[in-house]
């Protein structure tokens, strides 16, 4: 059973986002970005209430900007999905979740050491250049369900 419901178009969209956000961090880095996307869909809390599809997550607007920089700036996100990234996207949609992105709802590259919190959310860990942040305890039970 998949972690979330999805269609083939979601696989393509997610593959494009994973590549655009983390291609330089290899397969594991792309899997972690994909995991954050799935977590945001599952969460239904905090900044992510009412998201019902992968498309909702990827094209979410917060504070007048898209939540993911790759959508805002274009770049690689608007290229066709490759088979290798589609396989990674399916992995995260079906079963993959590992530390430090396991329960993370946010990530970013600070181009410096990871701060201990981001938007008041605790640091979960770092993979290469990306810092991952989980919701504060008892604020988002949905993210902890498989």
C-alpha positions in Angstrom: 0.0 0.0 0.0 1.3 3.4 -1.0 2.0 6.1 1.6 -0.3 8.5 -0.3 -2.7 8.2 -3.2 -1.1 9.3 -6.5 -1.5 9.2 -10.3 1.2 8.8 -13.0 1.1 12.6 -13.5 2.1 13.0 -9.8 5.1 10.7 -10.4 6.3 13.0 -13.3 5.7 16.2 -11.3 7.5 14.8 -8.2 10.4 13.5 -10.3 10.9 16.9 -11.8 10.8 18.6 -8.4 13.2 16.1 -6.8 15.7 16.6 -9.6 15.3 20.4 -9.6 15.8 20.7 -5.9 18.5 18.1 -5.2 20.1 16.7 -8.3 23.5 17.8 -7.0 23.0 15.7 -3.9 22.5 12.5 -5.7 19.8 9.8 -5.4 19.6 10.0 -1.6 19.3 13.7 -1.6 16.5 13.5 -4.2 14.7 10.8 -2.2 14.8 13.1 0.8 13.2 16.0 -1.1 10.6 13.6 -2.3 9.9 12.5 1.2 9.3 16.1 2.3 6.8 16.4 -0.5 4.9 13.2 0.7 5.1 14.4 4.3 3.5 17.7 3.4 0.7 15.9 1.7 0.1 13.6 4.7 0.5 16.3 7.4 -2.7 18.4 7.1 -1.3 20.7 9.8 0.6 24.0 10.3 1.4 25.5 6.8 0.1 22.4 5.0 -3.6 22.3 5.9 -5.9 21.3 3.1 -3.4 20.0 0.6 -5.0 17.0 -1.2 -2.6 16.1 -4.0 1.0 16.1 -5.0 0.2 19.0 -7.3 -1.3 21.0 -4.4 1.9 20.5 -2.4 4.3 21.4 -5.3 2.3 24.5 -6.5 1.4 25.7 -3.0 1.8 29.5 -2.6 2.8 30.9 0.8 3.4 34.6 1.4 3.0 35.4 -2.2 5.6 32.9 -3.4 5.7 29.2 -4.4 6.8 27.1 -1.4 9.5 25.4 -3.6 12.1 27.7 -5.1 12.4 25.5 -8.2 8.8 26.4 -9.2 9.4 30.1 -8.7 12.7 30.2 -10.7 11.9 27.6 -13.3 15.3 26.1 -14.1 15.4 22.3 -14.2 11.8 21.9 -12.8 10.3 22.7 -16.2 12.4 20.0 -18.0 10.8 16.6 -18.8 11.0 13.9 -16.1 13.7 11.3 -16.6 13.1 7.6 -15.9 15.8 7.5 -13.1 14.0 10.3 -11.2 10.6 8.7 -11.8 11.8 5.6 -10.1 13.0 7.6 -7.1 9.6 9.4 -7.0 7.7 6.1 -6.9 10.0 5.0 -4.1 9.0 7.9 -1.9 5.3 7.6 -2.8 5.3 3.9 -2.1 7.5 3.3 0.9 10.7 5.3 1.3 11.3 7.5 4.4 14.6 7.8 6.2 16.4 10.2 8.6 16.9 13.2 8.4 13.9 13.7 6.2 11.8 11.0 7.8 9.4 13.4 9.5 10.6 16.6 8.0 8.2 19.2 6.5 10.9 21.8 5.6 14.4 21.8 4.2 16.7 24.4 2.8 20.3 25.1 1.9 21.7 27.8 4.2 25.1 28.0 2.5 26.4 27.9 6.1 26.0 25.7 9.1 22.4 24.5 9.8 20.6 26.7 12.3 19.1 24.9 15.3 15.6 26.0 14.3 13.9 27.3 11.2 10.6 29.1 11.5 10.7 27.9 15.1 10.8 24.3 14.0 13.5 22.0 15.4 16.5 20.8 13.3 16.2 17.1 12.4 19.5 16.6 10.6 21.5 17.4 7.5 22.3 15.6 4.3 25.0 17.3 2.2 24.0 20.9 1.8 20.3 20.6 2.9 19.1 21.1 6.5 15.9 19.3 7.4 13.3 20.4 10.0 10.5 18.5 11.7 7.4 20.0 13.3 7.5 20.8 17.0 6.3 18.0 19.3 2.5 17.6 19.4 1.8 20.0 16.6 1.4 17.7 13.6 0.5 14.1 14.2 -0.3 13.4 10.5 3.4 13.5 9.5 4.2 10.6 11.9 1.8 8.2 10.3 3.1 5.8 7.6 
